[in-house]
Amino acid sequence: MAGPVRGTPGWLRETNDRTALSLLLEHGVLTRNRIGELSGLSKPTAAQMVARLETAGLIHAVGEVSGGRGPNAASYAVRTDRMLGVAIDIDAEALRSTVVDASGDERPIAVTPLAGRSPEDDVRAAVDAACVAAGADAARVGAVCIGVQGALDPRTDELTYIETLPGWPKQGIRRRLEDALGLAVRIDNDVNLAALAERTDGAGRDTGGFALLWMGDGLGLSVDQGGTVHRGASGGAGEIGYLPIPRQATELDADARDLQDLIGGPAVSALAAAHGLGADLSGDPEARDAFLGELARRVAVGVVPVLALLDPELVVLGGPTGFAGGPRLAELVTRELRPAWGERSVVATGVAAHPVLRGAREHLIGEVREALFAEVSRIAP
């Protein structure tokens, strides 16, 4: 349905109502007068805006503020329970999920086993668990964003690299989930979502662009270009683990054939064990530093093609290995690169926990807010 014509009273009302809703989302609880001050509109206009939004059920009175002489002023907030999303991160064993509302406030994280019976059952269980943990009404959930260890081709709705998702079909997965659950569904690569979190809350926050090298059980690369993640034509950009290692790198591991063999989870675990370190890379400080030095030489092999092809402003080392290695690993990788590549910016991830889930949350905050703004367009004059 077409909106009101620009410049008409209806268009002006909708614009003002959107402004009021934006201010409440940005600042939290506000009075009518404060909305008027922040928007530059008159008190009567601000009062009309608040009345329309309250009648539509988009905002509600949450208290009173003393203004000195005279009656207290009512304060208002957005009805964040009006529309909800659920962010989901799936790995080989479990689904982690959390409710997302327009405020962006963090909610509890629920963990459910990956049953593998069907994608509908898996996602429905994750949505229900997240709502129970948050005390939210599952009927209010309108969208989910799912991070997977794979790629979704936006042209064909085909999943690839999904060895960790038993029971999930390769073809038609997004449409199948939307039809079965009655929800808007977005499926994205887990590393791409982690890059979104890095851009919002982490090391990539103030950069023009960066490359996130994800090191966990598998490897992945996500490239942020001015706030936009490069996904490739088929959605499969960044599968760097399949990249063959150069001949000179075989001295680091004679059996390694590609980067996954060199710095993937099994290789890192074996190297850590050889230095007497635990699975979390804990142990004797000297042994840990020796391990990080050897790991840095391997990681540098993976960073070189990123520098050669993309020349990013920043390389972020993420994933479980990047987080565990921390600033020291980043420092040692920088040292390895310096002779041939000069001074390069390599840093540890700035997202301490659940980066994939946080990235999915960031996407959904935008979707939930857009849904609220769409409701403004339907407010009766």
N, C-alpha and C positions, 0 to 999 in steps of 0.2 A: 504494500500500500504506500502510495506516495505521501511524503510529509507535507507540511504546510509550505506555501510559497514564501520565498525569502522576502522579508520586509513587511509581511502582513502581521496583524496582531497575534494570530496563531503561531507563526514562526517565532515571534518575539517571546511569547509565553514559554514555548518549548526551550528556546535558548536560555532564558532565565532559569528555568527549572533544572536544566542540565548543569548550569553554573552552580546553583545551590547544592546539587547532589555532589558535584566535583569537590566543592569546598568541604562538605561534610566528610567525604572519603579521605581528603588530604589532612584535615585538621582534627577530625574526631567530633566530639560533642561541641555544639555551638548553639547560641541563642539566635532568635530572629534578628535582633539588632546587630549581632556580630556578623551574621551572614550578610546583612546590608552593608556593613562597613568593609568587609573583605571584597564584596562584589562591586562596590561603588554605587549600589542602587538605593533607592529611598526606603525608609522603614515600611510604608504601606506596601510597596512592591515586594519587599522581602517577606512580609507577612503573608501576602497572597501566594508566593512561591512555596512557603512552608505549608500553608493550608492545602494546596493542591497535592504536594508530595505526601503529606500525612494522610489525606483522604484516599490516595491511591495505594496506601500501604507500603510505600517505599521508605518512609522514615517514621519515627515514633518519638514521643516525649519520653525522656529518661530521667528527668529530675528538674530541679529549679536552681537558679543562681541568684543570689542576693545582689540587687543593684543599688543598695543604699535606701534612700527614701522611696516609698511606694511599694507596690507588690513585687514579689520575686518574679523573675523572668523564667519561663519554661526553657529548658535546654533539649536539643534534639540530636538524634544520631540515626545513621542509616540502618535499616532493618537488614542486617547481614544474614539472617536466616531465610530471607526471601528466596535466594538462589544460591546453590552450593555446587561445588565441584569436588572431585576426589582425585588426588594425585597418586599414582601407583608406580612402584619400581619393582621389576621382576628380575630375579636372578635364577640360578639353576635349582635353588631349593625353596625359595619363599617369595611371597609378595609383601611388600611394605606399602602401606597406604595411609593417607591422611586427608582429612576434610579441608577444603579450601573455601573461604568466603571472601566477600568484597573488601573486608578490612585488611586482609593479608596476615592477620594474626596467626601464629603457629598453633596447631592443634596436636593432640597426641598421635603417635604413630602406632598403627596396628600391624602385627605380623601374622600372616596366615601361610600354612604350608602350600607349596605348589602341588596341587593334586594331580594335574595333568589329565583330568577326565575330559574336559572340554574348556575352551577359552571362556565361554559364557559362565560356566561354574566358577572358574578361577577368578574372573573379574567381579562377578556378583558377590562372591565371598569376601573379596578385598573391600568392596564398597560397603557392604554391611558391617564388616569389622571396624572400618574407619569411623562409620557413623555411631556405632556403639561406643567406641573409645572417646568420641567427642561429644556424646550426648546429643547428636543431631538427628533430624528426621530424614531418613533415606529417601522419602518421597520428594524432598526438595532438591535432590541431586539431579542436575541436568547435563553434566558433562564429566568426562574422565580424560585424563592425560596419562598415557602408559609409556614408561621407559622400558625398552627391551634390549637385550644383547643381540641385536640384529639390525636389519634395515628394512624399511617399507618403501617400495617403489610407488610414488604418488600417481604415476601414470596407469599402473595396472593393479594397484592394491595387493601387491605380492610381497610376502615376507621372504627375506633371504638371511643366511647366516643364523639360523634359529635352532641350533643343536640343543640349546638349553631350554627349549619350550616343547616338551613332549605333549602330543595331542593337539597342538596348534597347527592348523592347516596353513599352507603357503599362500593359497589364493583366496581373495575376497574376505580377509579377516576383519577389516574395519567395518565393512557393510554388515557382515554377519553379526558382529558385536552390537552395532547400532540397532539392527532389527530385533535382536534377542533381548536387549536391555532397555531399549527405548531412550537411549542417551546419545548425546554427541560424543564421538570417540576420536581422540587423536593418539596415534601411535608414533613414537619417535625413538631413534637410537639413543641408548643411555648416555653415551659420551656427548652427544649433541645437547642433551638436557643438562648434563654437568657443566658444559660450557656456558649455557644460559645462566646457571647459578654463579659461575665464575665471573661473568660479566656484571651480574647484579650485586653480588655480595662478596666476591673474592678478589683474586689478584688481577683480574682483567677489568676491574671497575673503571679505572680512569685512563684506559688505553684507547688508541685508535683502532686496534685490532690485536689479536693474539692467536697462538696455536696451543691447544691443550693436548698434551701427550698423556693418554690414560694408560696406566700400567696396573693391571690386576691379574686375574686368571688369564684373561686375554688382553690384547692391545687394541687401542683405538686412537684416532686423531680427529679432533674437531677444530675447524678453523673459523674464527670470528672475524668478520670483515666489517668494521664500523658498527657493530651491534647486530649484524645478520650472520647467521651460521650458514656456511657453504655446505650443502647437502649433496650436490651432484645431481646429474640428470635422473639417475635411478634411485637416489636416496642412499647410495652405498659409498659415498666419499669417506675417506678416513680409515679404510681397512688396512692400516699400515703393517699389521702383523704378518701379512703375506709377502711383504717386501723381502727379496733375497738379500742376504748380507754380502758386503763386498769381500773380495778374496783376503784382503789384509786383516779382516776381522776374525778370520778363522782361528787365529792364535788365541783368541779369548775363549773359544769353545770349538774344538775341532769337529764336534758332531752337529753344530748348529747350521741350519740351512737358510732359515729366515729369521726375522726379528722376533717372532713368537718364540722360537727356540732359544733366542739369546736373552730376552728380557721379559718373557711371559711369566706367569705365576709359577709354573713348575720349575723353570730355570732359576728364578730368584730364590725360591724355597730351598732348592738344592745348594745354591751358593751360600745362603745364610747358614744352613746346617753345616756346611764345610767349615765355616768360621765359628761354629759353636753357638750360634744365635737361635733364639726362639722364632716361632712363626710370626710374631709381631716385631721381629728384628731387635728384640731386647737381648741384653747380655753384657759381657765385659766391654767397657767403653773402647779400649784399644782394638779389640776384635771387631767391634761394630764399625769403627772408623776404617779399619783395613777392608772390611766388607764393602762399605760405601765407596771407597776408592776404586775397588774392582768393579762394582756395579756402575759407577759413573763412567768408566771407560766403555762399558757396554751400552749404556743409555746414550752416550755421545754418538755412537754409531747410528742410533735411531733418530737423533736430532739433526744430523747432518743433511739428510735428504729434505727435511722440512725447511731448513735454512736455504738450501740450494734452490728449491722450487718455489717457496712462498716468501722468503725473507721477512718473517713476521717481526713486528715491533717487540714482541715478548713471547717466550716459550714457557708455558706453565706445565710443571710435572704434577700430574694428578693421579687419581685412582689410589687403591690401597698402598701400592709401593711408593708412589710419589708422596703421599701423605706421611707414611712411616719414615721415609728417608728425610723428609723435611728440608729446611734451608741448607743443611750441611750437604745433602746430595746435590741440590741445585748449585751450590758453590763449587763442588768438585766437578760437576758436568761443565760448568762455565770454564773452569781451569783447563779441562781437557780440550775444549773447543778453541781456546784463545790462540794457540800457535798458528793454526790454519785459518781461523775465521774471525780473529780479532775479538774485541770485547762485545759479547752478546749478552742479552738480558734473559737469563734462565732463572725462574723462581719456583718455589713450591706452591702448591695449591693454597688458596686462601679460604677454602670452604672446608671447615673442620669435620662436618658430619652430614651424611645423607645428601651428597651433591646431586645425584640423579633425581631424588624426590624433591629437592629444593628447586631444581630447574623445572620440573613438572608443575610445581606450585606456582612459580612465576608465570608460566604460560596460562594457567587456569585463573589466576587473579585477573588478568586482562580479559579473559572470556566472561567471567562472572560479572565484572564491571560493565562490559559492553551489553550484557543481557539486561542489567539494571537500567542503563541508558536507553535501551530499546523500549523498556516499559514507560519511560518518560514520554516517548512519542505517542503512546496510546492513552495518555491522560486526557480525559474529556475536558473541553474548554470550560 
